[in-house]
């Protein structure tokens, strides 16, 4: 049972109903464990089913100084949605905010609760020939996607969540549980500050997203995919530019996958087909995709034919950037890409980094980092993959259970110090591309964020959401 005083439990149960408040240990466990096995101890879990109930719960907690952590789908990498070990923090789960409105086909938009899963939204939108164009291997809730400004595999074509969010409804962490409604759904409105952007990508620090209005895009009518094996790391940036010039807006994805990550996926999901000759997986592979929203018609060159002709032209170019290229069914190739994360997660003790760089620096970082790790931590396996089209890298390091370094309590901090130092100091990159700060990255936020910026952020938080909550502090 929770160590929060019984009168608080009774009051919150009155506000949220019997199913809106969980206090028994067996009910709390799923909320206390993150996607990457981080764990905490929750005082209790609040599960409001509407914006009004979120407001009431937040107001009560702030008034009575009960610390709480907003939690969406809990699929993040940085312990941003799990409580600490004290047992004094509550969880405010979005999992009952599942209202999904009708599709506005003309505006290409939808109103949805923050607890709606990405898969549920796309299943509804598909009936009108539309989709939310953030492609992920996981199935998060929309509130978490907004809070972390998720990018995904098709950022190159469609942008991130910020670019596809038309409106929000937000609850502030103050004693009134103030509700701010920015859900007009307008695509243009320059009558003042566009306040919704304060709550996108800031991990719930300034307010809790409860509802959203999202932009939808036409489903692709045509797709063509290929796996490219570059001749060298140095050839990759030029290959990306060549593809953009040759394919224009049809280029929707340009994803990098290391051989180690592909092998982990193939081992974890036996149903996946190994597409490489003799089953020999190259050291580095690029998944590229072309899409068109229109169906194939006589006046257009079919996308498969376009992709084949572009690859043939690049193959014959003087700089010879390609060592191999394999065209194949989009569903099969995306199945391999989407299996990488779970494959890597099940291959050993995982240390996951979510990094971003200028596009031309991505492969240079990987080369330098792998060389340094080979000298410093030779027993770690590097399983990197990510979004070459936008400079994002999921840099995963895997240790086996018998690795003696795991017995060192300072090992993970030292490892993060090394990776972040190279990423930020040597390459001017970001130590958190999409997943936010959380417990795991707080020390590096403190280290790398200028004091003037931290002061500004703290001032904003005091002004609009003074109630202490969340896994990040300024």
Buried (B, 14 or more C-beta within 10 A) or exposed (E): EBEBEEEBBEBBBEBBEEEBBBBEEEEBEEBBBBBBEBEBBBBBBBBBBBBBBBBBBBBBBBEBEBBBBBBBBBBBBBBBBBBBEEBBBBBBBBBBBBBBBEBBEEBBBBBBBBBBBBEBBBEBBEEBBBBBBBBBBBEBBBBBBBBBBBBBBBBBBBBBBBBBBBBBBBBBBBBEBBBBEBBEBEEEEEEEEEBBBBBBBBBBBBBBBBBBBBBBBBBBBBBBBBBBBBBEBEBBBBBBEBBBEBBEEBBBBBBBBBBBBBBBBBEBBEEBEBBBEEEEBBEBBBBBBBBBEEEBEEEEEEBBEBBBEBBEEBEEEEEEBBBBBBBBEBEEBBBBBBBBBBBBBBBBBBBBBBBBBEBEBBBBBBEBBBEBBEEEBEEBBBBBBBBBBBBBBBBBBBBEEEBEBBEEEEBBEEBBBBBBBBBBEBBEBBBBBBBBBBBBBBBBBEEBEEEEEBEEBEEBBEEBBEBBBBBBBB
